[in-house]
Amino acid sequence: MTVHTADSPRVRAPRPGRGVPPRAALLAPNDPTRPGALALLTESATGPIAEVETTVVPLDTGAPVREHHLRVALPGPDEWAAVADVLVQTVPGEPGPRLAELVARHPGALVVAVRARTGSLVRIGGSEPTVLSVNIGEGTPAWSMWASLIHAWLAAGVPSAVLATAAVRRVRLRAARSHLLPPSRR
């Protein structure tokens, strides 16, 4: 996983960004032997570019894992897409061809997500690349949040096989904060 920040010597972030209120989601694996994981996501966005910070708490250990990543919504600036950890795009046609094109053009992105009316696909890179079909329903996170949550759960050690069959639900921020943040930040 690559961590990019606005202070990275490779690229400078446009300033100022707008903060998005924190959001939380629960990963509930279909396999009862696998633990779930709670995630709190905050981001600062400037147009299609977002710096995302997540805190993930695996429900079996309770040990928080914090990570930062850069997400770019396409079409966005090529220089940012080239260094993004997460790429997201909505297309009018089939998602498969666009997903393949983005993966070929941006091999460094750990998560590439393409949404279309006919379906949504997420490609997870790494040592064992995986393509997930994502069904978005009521009570689930927004599309860009999906992709960032997948990145966060991978960074926290959740196997892609678990993500392939898990359910994801948005949860109330107040309930999530009591599990994720130290008392001084609640």
JORAUR-V893811 format. One line per field, one symbol per residue. burial: 1 if it has 24 or more other C-alpha atoms within 12 Angstrom, else 0. Layout:
burial->???
//
This chain:
burial->101111000000100000000111111110000011111111111101111111111110000111111111110000011111111111000011011001100111111111110011111110000111111100001111111111111111111101110111111000011011100000
//
